[in-house]
Amino acid sequence: MDRDVRNWHARVTRMRGPQGGSTMSLQRERTFILALLLILAAASWAVLIWQARMMKSMGMGLTMGMGAALFLAIWVVMMIAMMFPATATMNLAFARVQRDRPSSRRPAVSTWIFVGAYLLVWTLFGVLAYLGALAASALAQQIPWIMMNAARIGGGTLMLAGLYQFAPLKRVCLAKCCTPLDFIHGGWRDGFTGAFRMGLEHGISCLGSNWLLFVLLFPLGIMNIAAMAGLTVVIGAEKMFPRWERIAQGVGLALILSGILVIVVPATLSRSLALM
C-alpha cells in the first residue's frame, strides 16, 4: 500500500485498537459480497437449466431460433452463472482495497459498479456473438457446403480455441486475471467513475482470455448445460490455481486433439452432443 494508506491504518489502529471494529466490519462486508455473488450464480444456473428444458423443442441453429432480446437475456444470465464464481477473488480484492482507501466513499457501491462494468463488457460481446451467429446461419443457407461440413467446421473451431490457449495474448490477459491485487493496485482509480473504468479493464482482460472458449458454445449448443459446466470448471481452474499457465496449455492440447478427431470423424461431434 502507499504511504497515505499506511498512515490511515495507523490512525485507525490508535483510535480503535488492534482488535477494533474495522476488521469485523470488513469481514462482514466481504462475506456479504461473496455470498451475494454465489447466490446470483446459483440462481442463474437454476434459470439456465430450466430454460434449457423449455427450449428442447426450439430450432437447432446456432441461436436455436431465439430473438435478440431472449438471446441477450440468456447470455447475461449465462455470464453471471459461469463467470461470477471465477471472478469472486478479484471482486473481493477490489472491495478490500476500496474500503482501505482513506478517501473511499460507499465502498460497497463502488464494488458493484466494478462488477456491473465487468458484466457490461460480456454483454456487449454477447451482442457481437449473436450478430455473428446470425451472419453465419445466413451464409450457411446460401452455401450448402457449409451445412454439409458443419461438424468439421465445429472441429476447426475446437482446434482454433485450443491453439489460442497457447497465444501470447491469452497469457497476458490471463495473467492479469490471476493476480487480483497486482491488477488493482497497478491500475487503481478513485471514485465511482474509477470503479467503472477498472471494471471495464477487468472485463476486457477476462474477455481477451476466454472469448474463444465461449464461441465453442455455438457448435456445441448454446444451451448445452454440460458444455457450460465444463467451461465453467476450466475458466475457474485457470484463474484460481497457481499453475494457471500449465492448466491453460493442457486445456489447449485437449481442445486441439478433440478438434482433430472431429475433423477426421465428423460423427464424433454429433455422438458427443447426444450424450450431453
Disulfide bonds with the S-S distance in Angstrom:
none
